[in-house]
Amino acid sequence: IDVVLLDLNLPDGTAFDTLPEIQAHRPDLPVIICTGSAAGDEAERLMQQGASGYLQKPFKVDNLSAAIRQALDR
């Protein structure tokens, strides 16, 4: 796994629950947050907690590609 795309809202929790778990096991793994809801403040908090990027759904393949490239280059 080179990068994780993590939705803000998950069936059994949120990215706020899952991001720390990922970071505990793989602190070097880039995590890009995705959401379809208006979540500017939440996305900013996740970025401060170490998320590598943020994509607002729906997004275009070019935006996804750019976010992945940027996360991998960090």
C-alpha atoms as one frame of an Amber mdcrd trajectory, in Angstrom:
protein
   0.000   0.000   0.000   1.483   3.314  -1.092  -1.371   5.692  -0.277  -4.792
   5.512   1.415  -7.953   7.276   0.235 -10.079   7.654   3.349 -13.634   8.914
   3.301 -14.517  11.332   6.084 -17.664   9.382   6.972 -17.365   5.622   7.310
 -20.005   3.009   8.185 -18.512   2.380  11.639 -16.957   5.752  12.433 -15.164
   8.645  10.836 -11.745   9.517   9.503 -11.077  11.017  12.940 -11.232   7.455
  14.330  -9.364   5.742  11.509  -6.550   8.188  10.715  -4.810   7.726  14.110
  -5.024   3.941  13.726  -3.372   4.087  10.316  -0.712   6.456  11.623   0.019
   4.170  14.590   0.803   1.264  12.270   2.290   3.134   9.299   3.270   6.705
  10.226   4.911   7.166   6.813   1.801   6.172   4.829   0.134   9.119   3.057
  -3.603   9.422   3.742  -5.861  11.522   1.521  -9.241  12.456   2.960 -12.269
  12.432   0.622 -15.768  13.641   1.356 -18.955  14.576  -0.420 -20.159  16.797
   2.400 -19.148  20.379   3.060 -16.404  19.666   5.554 -13.900  22.493   5.367
 -13.255  22.716   9.108 -13.143  18.946   9.528 -10.771  18.545   6.597  -8.501
  21.253   8.025  -8.423  19.473  11.404  -7.507  16.185   9.706  -4.750  17.908
   7.752  -3.396  19.272  11.050  -3.490  15.717  12.418  -1.299  14.495   9.575
  -3.529  13.739   6.584  -1.614  14.285   3.348  -4.384  15.797   1.289  -8.083
  16.473   0.862 -10.433  15.916  -2.075 -14.000  17.170  -2.302 -16.328  14.700
  -4.047 -17.149  14.478  -6.809 -13.621  14.913  -8.089 -12.068  14.389 -11.490
  -9.413  11.801 -12.231  -6.912  14.608 -12.837  -7.532  15.957  -9.315  -7.166
  12.489  -7.816  -3.967  11.888  -9.757  -2.526  15.239  -8.637  -3.432  14.588
  -4.980  -1.812  11.145  -5.074   1.325  12.468  -6.751   1.594  15.286  -4.209
   1.087  12.888  -1.286   3.740  10.496  -2.584   6.210  13.313  -3.182   5.970
  14.605   0.392
